Amino acid sequence: MAKEIDLKKGELSRHVNKAAKAIADGYIIVIPMEHSYAYVCDAFSHDAVRAMHVLRGDPLFTAAQVIVGSVKTCLLYTSPSPRDS
């Protein structure tokens, strides 16, 4: 069962740490955005990504946005596009 956390109550840093731990433990969390909500999970966990696609009702082979913490991490998993050459 999902647990709802009111970000206006308690320490924000505590909520962020709890969310980061949940993601690291393989859970999917839902975060508020400006005009919608987003599913968030560990992009390096195949099970978590698969579960996120199921929750979203995505058809097979649907891409998802990925946010990484550094350029170094990004360069480990990407390659230049032909127009960058």
C-alpha positions as CSV (number, residue, x, y, z in Angstrom):
1,M,0.0,0.0,0.0
2,A,1.3,3.5,-0.9
3,K,2.3,5.8,1.9
4,E,1.5,9.5,1.5
5,I,3.9,12.1,2.9
6,D,2.9,15.7,3.4
7,L,6.0,17.7,2.4
8,K,4.6,20.7,4.3
9,K,4.9,18.8,7.6
10,G,8.2,17.9,9.1
11,E,11.7,18.5,7.9
12,L,12.2,18.6,4.1
13,S,15.7,17.0,4.3
14,R,14.2,14.1,6.2
15,H,11.6,13.6,3.5
16,V,14.2,13.8,0.8
17,N,16.4,11.2,2.6
18,K,13.4,8.9,3.0
19,A,12.6,9.2,-0.7
20,A,16.2,8.6,-1.7
21,K,16.3,5.4,0.5
22,A,13.1,4.2,-1.0
23,I,14.5,4.6,-4.5
24,A,17.8,2.9,-3.6
25,D,15.7,0.0,-2.1
26,G,14.0,-0.5,-5.4
27,Y,10.7,1.3,-4.8
28,I,8.9,3.6,-7.1
29,I,7.9,7.0,-5.6
30,V,5.5,9.6,-7.0
31,I,6.6,13.2,-6.8
32,P,4.7,16.4,-7.4
33,M,5.8,18.5,-10.4
34,E,4.6,22.0,-11.3
35,H,1.5,20.8,-13.3
36,S,1.5,17.0,-12.8
37,Y,3.1,14.1,-11.0
38,A,6.1,11.9,-12.0
39,Y,7.0,8.4,-11.2
40,V,10.6,8.2,-9.9
41,C,12.8,5.1,-9.6
42,D,16.4,3.9,-9.9
43,A,17.1,4.0,-13.6
44,F,19.8,1.3,-13.1
45,S,17.3,-1.1,-11.6
46,H,15.7,-3.1,-14.4
47,D,12.9,-4.4,-12.0
48,A,12.1,-0.9,-10.8
49,V,12.0,0.5,-14.4
50,R,9.9,-2.4,-15.6
51,A,7.5,-1.8,-12.6
52,M,7.3,1.9,-13.4
53,H,6.3,1.2,-17.0
54,V,3.6,-1.2,-15.8
55,L,2.3,1.4,-13.4
56,R,2.2,4.0,-16.1
57,G,0.5,1.6,-18.5
58,D,3.2,2.0,-21.1
59,P,3.2,-0.1,-24.3
60,L,6.4,-2.2,-24.8
61,F,9.5,-0.3,-25.8
62,T,8.3,3.0,-24.5
63,A,11.2,5.3,-23.5
64,A,11.3,7.2,-20.2
65,Q,13.1,10.3,-19.2
66,V,16.3,9.7,-17.2
67,I,17.9,12.3,-14.9
68,V,21.4,11.6,-13.7
69,G,23.4,13.4,-11.1
70,S,26.5,14.2,-13.1
71,V,28.0,14.5,-16.6
72,K,30.4,11.7,-15.6
73,T,27.6,9.3,-15.0
74,C,25.9,10.4,-18.2
75,L,29.0,9.8,-20.3
76,L,29.3,6.2,-18.9
77,Y,25.9,5.3,-20.5
78,T,25.6,7.4,-23.6
79,S,27.4,7.9,-26.9
80,P,27.5,11.0,-29.2
81,S,24.7,11.2,-31.8
82,P,25.7,11.4,-35.5
83,R,25.0,15.2,-35.6
84,D,27.5,15.7,-32.8
85,S,30.3,14.2,-34.9
